[in-house]
Amino acid sequence: MASVCKQSSNGKLNGRKSIQFKGHDGKRKTLRLGKVSMKTAEGVRAQVEHLLAHRITKHSLDRSTAQWLTEIEPELRNRLVSVGLIDARESTRLEDYCEAYYKMRETDTKPNTQKKYRNALNYIYEFFTREKLLKDITPGDCDEWRLWLVQKKLAENTVRKHCAVAKVFFNNAVRRKLIEENPFQDLKATSVPNKSREYFITAEETEKVLTACPDAEWRLIVALARYGGLRIPSEPYALRWSDINWADDRFYVSSPKTEHHEGKEGRMVPLFPQLRPYLEDCRELAEDDAEFVIVKHRHGSCNLRTTMQKIVKRAGLNQWPRLFQNLRSSRETELLSEGFQLQTVVAWLGNSAVVALKNYLQVREDDYKKATQNTAQYTTVSRGAVG
């Protein structure tokens, strides 16, 4: 049996209460409550007895006590853990765990990844509530969460990205033995190609965009994406003048996105003839001791995107679906069509053959024209052979 004890100091009651009880291991223990009313202390005492019975009999915790555990303050929950009334896994709140893991990953993740984590966490908290215990989230709950995301009109790939983040967080919870299995495990998290967002920017359109750029640096940013296949903005921002090997017509591209993968810290890219003039223009304008190639426009992806939208509009073109990625994918498609081998092209652009085939390479209108022209040629040859 548990009992409420009133605490005193200097021989006088000080309003503090504690619960004394004999634990399931037979040892006398004290749960300190601080300054609370006798009514509150008696309520806690009753719950302590339920928890003791649960520990001794190994029976399932009754619903009212389980609900009480989800509502109490973290400090009291931690005290219940310290006196052996509940396990850490029975007391871990969703927000407490997720925020601790998020903070731990701040040292090894990029800002964009942290932003992706935060966006997913906001949806997790909104649906499950921050007070939800990890152990109480079931696979069925996760199915409902995914459906809820879909009902919010989020794109399929956005839903899958949020599911992928949830899997990462809860896989760690499994490894820490806070839960026995990952309730998000069966949710689809691999992105699927969205053909409606593909767009091939032609050489003519590229020239119009370059003409509409406000200065040499902006022309170089566009050229690096369209003719060099660089990721915008991270890779141009990392580009240094010391990376340019003018004599051998190539340059080194550091890749912040993939640098945490062994052997993927960067890559050598040809100094393509279409790209070289724009680099030369910026070199002439740069200070002699300049380190970085892009100096004036190092303002982050949001400002670049806004300015790029204005440039495309000034060029008299309709904005394509993926403002910078379509430039990069156009270059990859173009290089393959020019006869370069797939392994060569993906080495230059810094992705894999699988990613290129899934998300980058496009079927252009010119490909259909070329195919039908060849068909006409083959038909002529065939008829000549028959004659």
Secondary structure, 3 states (H helix, E strand, C coil): CCEEEEEEECCEEEEEEEEEEECCCCCEEEEEEEECCHHHHHHHHHHHHHHHHHHHHCCCCCHHHHHHHHHCCHHHHHHHHHCCCCCHHHHCEHHHHHHHHHHHHCCCCCHHHHHHHHHHHHHHHHHHCCCCEHHHCCHHHHHHHHHHHHHCCCCHHHHHHHHHHHHHHHHHHHHCCCCCCCCCCCCCCCCCCCHHHCCCCCHHHHHHHHHHCCCHHHHHHHHHHHCCCCCCCHHHHHCEHHHEECCCCEEEEECCCCCCCCCCCEEEEECCCCCHHHHHHHHHHCCCCCCECCCCCCCCHHHHHHHHHHHHHHCCCCCCCCCCHHHHHHHHHHHHHCCCCHHHHHHHHCCCHHHHHHHHCCCCHHHHHHHHHHHHHHHHHHHHHHC
